[in-house]
Amino acid sequence: MQLQDKYRIAILSAYALGLHGFESLLPSPIPWLRLGLANIITITTLFLYGTGAAVTVTLIRVVLGSLFAGTFPGPAFILSLGGGLASALVMGSIFSVAPRLFSAIGLSIIGALFHNLVQLVIAYFLFIQKIEAVLLITPLMVLLGTLTGTANGAVSGLLIKNLKISGQKVQNVD
Amino acid sequence: MNLRILLNTTTPADKVLFSLLIIVSLSGYLFADKLLPENPSVRIEVNGKPVYILRVTENRTVPVKGPHGYTYVEIKDQRVRISGSPCANKLCVQQGWISSGALVCLPNRVVVTIGKQTEENMPVDAITG
């Protein structure tokens, strides 16, 4: 890994961490409803620097985010880690196999979907153990995840476009 | 307008995925109640205070302590009966198996109700109780 890549990953992780922290301050009508703002940075990283960078940024964000929030090895951390890693890996593999199949919005929806599904599976095995409860809540989570995923994807799309344009105007600044 | 440019960059796969997920999750959300029929529960009260809330799907017999001794409530095959009671006339035992409604042993102050535990079919409400 080159020094430049390290700088990029550090800065992107900082952005993701900032959004992650900001999101936890927002009041939410449903306790488990999260906007997944940090996913904006994951997708941007994926489009600009590839799967490895995206997974690294997600890992740094999850670990540092839970350290800062004081939930480090607890259930919230396990849920966050599982969801974050799964969505980054799935988005990364789809993007590397077929980069033109989905735009940022489509990838963001897929990321949100896998984030939710993996968290539900983890929650089922670790905490709830009641399949009825999980099945009842799954459609609602998928629906909300698709909506927030679309919004995040749209923001990522704009971000990627503008970053690419500014990267072309000013070359080799970083 | 930036948003329009963004809409143009979405691929057909995006749109298919979005519509599919919205339709599947919406229909799942709307029909979830019907797909998963809520099993009625058995609620056992002594002196108006709930002491047990059990699922009808698990077969078991529970002893319930009342002022006169133990009343035995048996749950089997989604039905419930009072199988033994310390009271004199044994009206509750004679009532036999029920799958909805209530079994009452007045001397021993035991009330067993079976059904969905909603406001309407609660045996006693705050006013009449």
Interface residues (C-beta under 8 A of the other chain):
Chain A: R100 L101 F102 S103 A104 I105 G106 I109 I110 L113 E132 L135 L136 T138 P139 L140 V142 L143 T146 T150 A154 G157 L158 K161
Chain B: N2 L3 I5 L6 T9 T10 T11 A13 D14 L17 F18 L21 I22 V24 S25 L26 S27 G28 Y29 A32 L36
